[in-house]
């Protein structure tokens, strides 16, 4: 796979002028892939078009899009249903919040696309005890510097497809449907709307460079058994796996709203059940190693069963920020080596796609 460098200009809210430069080389393992997690989010604010252009230039095989819906039913690229963790929405619309989990939160579905386009996007942040923003990752791009916006899914697809045309590469998309349960509670079918967009841009078949991922097993089953057959589509599906206390999705049981339990994914035989409706899994990376292992790296039951059933395995998220490299890895390269080579996963989600591309380029297996 050729790797091209792009000259990326940031002009008035993330407008880019990519230029194809000389190829550096090719990965040594064509079956191992690099998935740019929210773009090159280790270097530029997540899910901005700038971060996606940079990930493309770095040679990522796939670029991830998390999608949510706006008040006027537009599909935008945003990691959570909330705007307040990556934009200045609380300053521009101070009274437009909901109480969510006991906190004031500004939901994308309460704002039109036109309103969202007025917001300044930036690095993810938390609020300190004085209510001041503090960057989630201190060594990354400075908070609210330069000029970034939230993009629509259509805008991002057009960027990637445009770069594919101008460079001759074939970089894929990796779409996560966020919180379909919560969207349904608001009368919004984010999954159907997302599939409509993907189909309109030519992503319909299993061999297309596109994956759909979701934390909600019921929604993935709906995609496989209902939506895609009715729409003439057959894209690859990936089951994301969470810890139950992350509260990634809900369900109604006996008339009560409860957290969806992911405990069954860790039971014997679970991966065979997943293989009935999905082509792959996206687990949190610690789930693939035995937690109590002290004598080298030992694959977990989940990993062994996923391989036995032929599931694709794409763990998340590989970061080199302080405190993000697990104690069983010496450094970031070793972190990658454990998963790519020792555990033999097919691909990883990383905020630093250039480092994963470099790792694969410089090693033989």
Secondary structure, DSSP 8 states (H G I E B T S, - for coil): -----------SSS-------------S-TT-EEEETTTTTTTS-TTSHHHHHHHHHHT-SEEEEEEEE-TTS-EEE-SSSBSTTTBSHHHHSTT--EEETTEEE-BGGGS-HHHHTTS-B-S-EEE-TTS-EEESSTTSS-TT-S-B---BHHHHHHHHHHHHHHH----EEEEEE--HHHHHHTT--HHHHHHHHHHHTT--STTSSEEEEES-HHHHHHIIIIIHHHHT---EEEEEE--GGG---EEEETTEEEE---GGGGSTTHHHHHTTT-SEEEEBGGGGB-TT--SS--B-HHHHHHHHTT-EEEEEEE--STT-S-TT-SSHHHHHHIIIIIS--SEEEES-HHHHHHHHHT---
